[in-house]
Amino acid sequence: ILASPVYVANYGATLKRWVDRAFVYVHRPVLAGKPVLAVCTTGGAYLATVCRQLLNVGEMMGMRRAGAVARSSMSLAKPVKPGELRRFVRAVHRGPLGQSPTLTQVVTFFGAKLVSSFSPVDQAFWRERNWDRMLYVHEQTLGWKRPIAWLLDRLLLPLVRKAF
């Protein structure tokens, strides 16, 4: 669950600090397949924008978008309804294999795989998990994106590595 009040059309500094430090999870996607719920509050505007930003951060880390709970100062006292959490609860019960990754996540995995090949620490991390040989963290969930992942991994990755 990523939660923050809205500050100047963005999420707060405390969460920003965590995101900056946790961005290692883009290079080492151990959160892949886990659900992310955005919780945002504001006294003004940009509520939907910040909720989307939080969901984007989770998606870049390989997490699955599982909804948002948003409250402005006018609706702050409004209790959270079961419907607002339904998607998140379902995603938790399904587990990491319950949903196919987005195309953004497949491309991000490819980028992380490429970057990991230049860092001995990341390279060892990927090898331990056998990710260096996989098309995605949870390959069985790729569905129609498998051919795209294959093209990125088997054709483009060697070309880019050779260039550097």
Secondary structure, DSSP 8 states (H G I E B T S, - for coil): -EEEEEETTEE-HHHHHHHHHHTHHHHS-TTTT-EEEEEEEESSS-HHHHHHHHHHHHHHTT-EEEEEEEEETTTTTS---HHHHHHHHHHHHH-TTSS---HHHHHHHHHHHHHHTT-HHHHHHHHHTTGGG-SSTTGGG-GGGHHHHHIIIIIIHHHHHHH-
